Amino acid sequence: ITFVKMDIEGAELDILRSTEASDPASWLDVTHLVFEWSFTKERSVTQFHLALRNLELAGFNSSDTWYEGKGSWWDTEADVIWPFHKDIVVFAKRDKVTI
C-alpha cells in the first residue's frame, strides 16, 4: 500500500500527534498521504504543526506537503488559534523509504 486517505472522524489528530507517527517504519511503504485536519476539534495551529513535524520525521518532506493557506499568517505566527470555520485537507508525499 503506497497511498493512504486517512478519514477516521477526527481520530487523525491523535494518530498524527503520536510518537508512532514520527517513525518511518509505522508508515511501511506509504508514499502518499491525504487527511483532513479537524480544526473544529483542535483549534491550536501549534498542534497542527506538531503533526506535520511528526510526518517530516517519518520522511514526508515539508516541500512536498500542501494544504490551503500554507505559509500564510496563521501558518507562520506563534500561538495562533485557527481563525476560520472550516477544516483543511492535507496532501503529503515522501520518497520510498527502505526500512
Residue pairs with C-beta under 8 A, 6 or more apart in sequence:
1 28
1 29
1 30
2 29
2 30
2 31
2 32
2 96
3 30
3 31
3 32
3 33
3 34
4 30
4 32
4 33
4 34
5 33
5 34
5 35
6 12
6 15
6 33
6 34
6 35
7 35
7 36
8 15
10 38
10 41
12 35
12 36
12 37
12 38
13 37
13 38
13 41
13 42
13 47
13 51
15 21
16 35
16 51
16 54
16 55
17 47
17 50
17 51
17 54
18 54
19 54
20 26
21 51
21 54
21 55
21 58
22 53
22 54
22 55
22 57
22 58
23 57
23 58
24 57
24 58
24 59
24 97
24 99
25 99
26 58
27 33
27 58
27 59
27 94
27 97
28 99
29 96
30 94
31 93
31 94
31 95
31 96
32 91
32 92
32 93
33 55
33 60
33 90
33 91
33 92
33 93
34 89
34 90
34 91
34 92
35 89
35 90
35 92
36 87
36 88
36 89
36 90
37 48
37 51
37 67
37 87
37 88
37 89
37 90
38 87
39 48
39 82
39 84
39 86
39 87
39 88
40 87
42 48
43 81
43 82
44 80
44 81
44 82
45 74
45 75
45 80
45 81
45 82
46 78
46 79
46 80
48 82
52 62
52 65
52 90
55 65
55 92
56 62
58 94
59 94
59 95
59 97
60 92
60 93
60 94
61 93
61 94
61 95
64 92
64 93
64 94
65 90
65 91
65 92
65 93
66 90
66 91
67 88
67 89
67 90
67 91
68 88
68 89
69 75
69 88
73 80
74 80
74 82
74 83
